[in-house]
Amino acid sequence: MTSRAQLNILIIDSVVNGFSKYPLWILLSLYLNGRGYNFIDIGIILVFSNILPSPFQRKSGKMIDIFGRRRFTYILPFLLFIVYIMLYFSVLFNSNIILIFVLLTFTSYLGSFESTLKNTIITDLSIEMERSKYFSIMRIWANVGIGIGLICSGIASIVSYSLFFLAPIIGSLFQSIMFLIFFKESGNGGNFANDVRPGIKLGSKYKQIITVSLLISICFAISNQYETPAMPLYLSTQWLFSPLDITILYSINTAVVVFFQAKITAIAARFTEYKIFSFGILFYSFSFFIFSITGNLLLVASAIVILTVGENMMSPVSSSIISKIAPEDQRGEYFGINSLIYAIISPISIFLGIGLLQIFGFHETYAMDVLSLLSVITFISAYVYFGRIINSNGHQDKSIP
């Protein structure tokens, strides 16, 4: 099977994954809020469900290098299929929150493992100068699925929050069967004698990937509040948007990615990677400012368009940077290390947004003002320090292909 055919399978997977799984975190946040949990409670549940499995991520990536890619492409979706069945019934019957928390922890681990796997496969199947393009393509098609999923989840929420939880069950089963039948190995299995026990001990040779991953994760933790429960909760409580309104607004984000990601990538190719990444944060800052001053639906929609431009600038570049610094025989491990660090830092993002809403409960718009200011500070830090890292590693003249 050719690399193009393999990538086409990943495109189908991206659509299914985006449709069936992305809307769940929005519905889950609103579901927990509807059960009487406040912002801090929801933040704690989501933060710790992401943190607990994080020590396993580096070794998960290493297993991909050792045992090959293909077996995990169908095993992981099948395990998610089982977990999502349990989650569906837990939401349907308003089960004990501890059970829901445990299931969320499993989905977090398996989802991160799956993301590491797909990034590794894309790196295998593409040459260095094409990777940003392929990461962008996968992102475009994922957002096609997300857009459809958001509309469907918004409609489903009118009937019951639990109804759309059937989507990832069907989606995961489809993905498992598709990869089992059609996908071929993209990498080479390595030394089975290597230690693959869970752990986070890293030597000095990993300093580069750790530093780069920390910078990327911190930047996203500050700027990417749109991807945390804080934003749908803010839109719901401050501006009184309905779940259907919120999912429609989020679908605008996916539409911008689908129709403009390729054009933004082409324009960004004229600039160095750290500049693309850094200036993307400023778009987030401006959007947070708009969110803070108005609940007008059209202006909020415009802010989402601006925010998505920043997202389109940052996301493909971040994956491309990791792929470039990863040795060929350690791609899974490097993406696993990045996933480990992101899993530790990203819950801070969840808690930051939720915490600000709780602190400024008397005037929630102040939370958006703080996020706007923090994004500006992050931009300055990223431009100076991240630029220095990229330059020292020989990427100063490499823009997005």
N, C-alpha and C positions, 0 to 999 in steps of 0.2 A: 504494500500500500504506500502511495506517495505521501510526502509531507503535506501537500495541499489537501489530500483526502483526509489525513489525520486532523489537520486544522479545521476542516469543514465539520468534522464530528465535534470538535471543541466548540465551534460556533453554535451548533444545535444545542449542545450542553449548556452554553451560556444563556441562551434564550429560555430554556426550561428552568434553569437555576434561578434566573432573575425573576421569572414569572411566579414561581411557586414559593420561593423562600424569602425574598427581600421584603415583601409587604408584612411579613409576620411580626417583625420587631415593632412596627407602628401599631398594629392591632393589639399586640401583646401589652404595650405600654398603656393604651387606652383601656384594655380589658382589666389590667391590674388597678388602674385608677378607678374604674367602675366598681371594683370590689372593695373600694374604701382605702386602698393604700395611698399614702401621700407621696410627694416627689422624692423624698429621702428614702422611703421604703423601696420604691421602684428602682432608684439608683443603686441601693445596696444589693438588691436581688440581681440586677443585670451586671453590676461591677464584679461581684464575686463569682458569678457564673462564668465570666470571662477570665478572671485571674487564676482560679483554681487549676485549670488544665494547662496553663501556660508553660510550666516546666517541662512538659512532654513534647513541646513543639519542635525543639531542635533535634531530638532523637527521632521524631516522626520524619523529619526531612532526611535524616541520615539513613533511615530504613528505606526511603525511596531510592537513595543512591545505591544501597547494598542489594536490595531485592528486586530492583527494577520498578518501572512505572505501572505497567499494565494491570497487574493483579489488584493494585489499590484503586484503579479507576472504577472497578465494579464492586469491590468489597466495601468501600466507604459509603457509596450511595445506598447499598443494601442495609448497612448498619443504621444509616439515617432514616431509611424507610421504617425500620422497626421502632426507632426512638420517636419519630413523628406520629406513628400510630398511637403510642402511649400518651404523647402530648395532646393529641386531639381529644382523647377521652378524658384527660385531666382537665382540659378547659371546658369541655362539654358538661361535665358534672361538677365543675367548681371544686376540684380536688384540693387537698391540703397543699399549702404553698410550698412546703418542703419538697414534696414530690415534683411539683412544677420546677422548682429550683434545680433539683438533681437532673431532670430531663434537659433543662436549658444548658446545664454544664456539659452534658454529653454532646448536645448539638453544637455548642461552641467549640469543643475540642475537635469533633469530626469535621466541622465546617472549616476550621483553620487548617487542618490536615489536608483537606480537599483543595483549598486555595493554594497551599504550598505545592501540592502535586501538579495542579494545572499550570502554575507559573513555571515550574521546572520543565514540564512538557513543551510549553511554548518556547522556552529557551533552547531545548533540544532541537526543535523543528525549524528554527529560524537562524539566519546568520546575524551577527552582531548589529550590522547597519539596518536590519529590518525589524529588530525586536520592538522598538517603540511603536512602529506601525502595526505590528500584530497585537501588541497589548491594547492598542487603540481599537482595533477591529473587534477584539473580544469584548471590550467595554461597550462598544456601540451595540452589538447584538445582545449583550446582557441587558442593556437598557431598553431594547425593544421588548424583551420579556417583562422587565420591570414595569414599563408603562402599561402593558396589558394587565399585568397582575395587580397594579394599584387600582385601576378602574374596577376590576372584578372584586377585589377585596373591599373596596368602598361600598359596592352594591351588596356584597355578602354581609357586611357589618350591619346593614339595615335589618336583616333577618336575625343573625346571631354572629357574635365574634368567632364562635367555634367553627362556623361553616367553611370559611376559607382555609382552616387548618387541614382540610382534606387535600388541598393542592400540593403541598410538599410530599405527602404520602404517595400520591400518584406520580409526581415528578421524580422522586428519588427512585422508585421502582423502574420507571422508564429509563432513567440514566444508567442504572445498574445493568439492565438488559442490553441497552445500546452499546455500552463499552465492552461488555462480555462478548458480544457477537462480532462487532465491527472493528474495535480498536486493536492496533498492534503495538508491540513494545517500541518505545522511542529512545530508551536509554539502555545502558549496559549494566547488568547486575555486577556488584563488586565482591568484596571479600566478606563472606558470611561469618567469618570469625570476629569481625569487628564488634566492639561493645555497643549494644543498642539499648541498654537499660536506660530508663528515664533519668534525666539529670540536667543540670544547667552549668556545670563546670566548663569553663572555656579558657584556653590558654592565650598567650600573648599574640599568637599568630592570627587570632580572630579580632584583634583590636580594630582593624579597618571596618569590617562588617558591623561590629557593635557600634562604633561611632556613627557610621552612616545611618544605620537603622534607628538609633536614638534620635538623631536629628530629624529624620523623616517622620518618625512616630510623634515626636513632640509638636512638630508643625501641624500635623493632622489633628492632634488632640486639641489644640487651641482653635484651629480654624473650622474644623469639620463638624460643628455642632448640628448641622443640618441632618447628619446621619445618626444622631443620637435621639433618645426619647424626649429630650428637652424641647425640641422644636415642635413636634405635634402636640405636646402638652401645653406649650406656650401659646400656640395658635388656638388651641381649644379653650384654655382658661382666660387668656388675656383678650383675644379678639373674637371669642365665641364661635369659631368655625366648627362646623359639623364634621364627623368622620369622613363623609363623602366629599366635603369641600377640601379637606386636608389631603385625601388621596388624589384628588384631581390636581391640586397644587403640586404634589410630588410627581405627578405624571408629566408636568411641564418640564421638570428637571430631566426626565428620561427623554423627552422629545428633543430638547436642546442637544443632549448627548448624541442622539441618533442622527440628527440632521446637520450638526455643526462640529462634532468631534474631529472629523477628518480635515475640515477646513482650518480649524484652530491648530491642529497638529502641523499642517503644512505651513501656516504662518509662523508658528513657534520654531520651525526648523531653522529660521534665520538667526536664532539666538542660542546662546549657550544654555546648557541644561539647568544650572543652578539659578540663572536669571529667570527662566521660564517658571521653575518651581517657586521661587521667592515671590515674584510679582503676582502669581496666582493667589497668594494669600491676601493681597490687597483687595481683590475682588470680593472675597469673603467679608472683609472688614466693612466695605461699603454696603453690602447686603444686610449685615447685622444692624447697621445704622438705620436703614430703611425699615427693617422689622420693628425697630424701637419707636418709630415716630408715627406709624400709621397701620390701621387694620383694613385699609381699602384693598379690596380683592385684586384690582388691577395693578396697584403699586406693589403689593406683596408678590404677585406673579412676576412683575418686572424684576424685583429683587432676586427671585429664584433664578431667573435667566442670567443675571449678572453673576450670581454665586456659582452657577453651573459652568460658566466660562472659566472661572478660577479653578474649579474642579477638573475641567478638561485639560487645563494646563499642568496641573500637579500630578494627577494619578498615573498617566502612562509613563511619565519621566521617572517617577519613584521606582516602578518595577524595572524599568530599563537600567537604572543605575545599579540595582542589586544584581541583575543578570550580567553586567559588564565586569563587576569585581569578583564574581564567583568563579573559582577554578572549575574546569569541565567536569572533574570527577567529584565535585562537592556542591553541585548546583542545588540539589535537594536540601543539603545541610545548610547552605547559606540562606536559602529562602525560608528554611525552618527556623534559623536563628532570627531572621527578620520577623517572622511570624511570632516567635517567642517574645521578642522585645515589644512588638506591636500589641500583643495580647496583654502585656503588663501595663503599657502606657495608655492604650485605648480606653480602658475602664476609667482612667483619670478624666478622659474626655466626657464620658457619661456622667461621672460624679460632678464634674465642673459645671456642666449645664444645669443638671438637676439641683445642685447645691446653690447656684446663683438664683434660680427660680424660688427656692425655699427662703434664701436670705432676703431677697427683694419681693417677697410675697405681697407686701403692701403696695408695691409699684413694680410689677414684673418687667416693664420696659427697661428699667435700669440694668437688668441682666444682659439684655442685648447691647446696651451701651458699653458695658464692661467687656463683652466678647469682641466688640468692634475695636476697642483700645488694645486688648491683648493681641489681636490679630496684627495690628500695626507693629507692636513690639516684636512679635514673632517674625514678621517680614524683615525687620532690620537685622535681627539675630541670624536668620537663615541666610540672608544675602551676604553677610560678612563671614560667618563661620562655615556655613555649608559651602559657600563659594571657595573658601580656602581649602576645604577638604577635597572638593572636586578638582581644583587646580593642582593640588599636590599629587593627585592620582592620575594626572594626564588627560583629564576630560575637558580641559578649558576650551579646546577648539572643536569639541564634538557636540553638535546640536542634534535634535531629533531628526532621524532620517526620514 
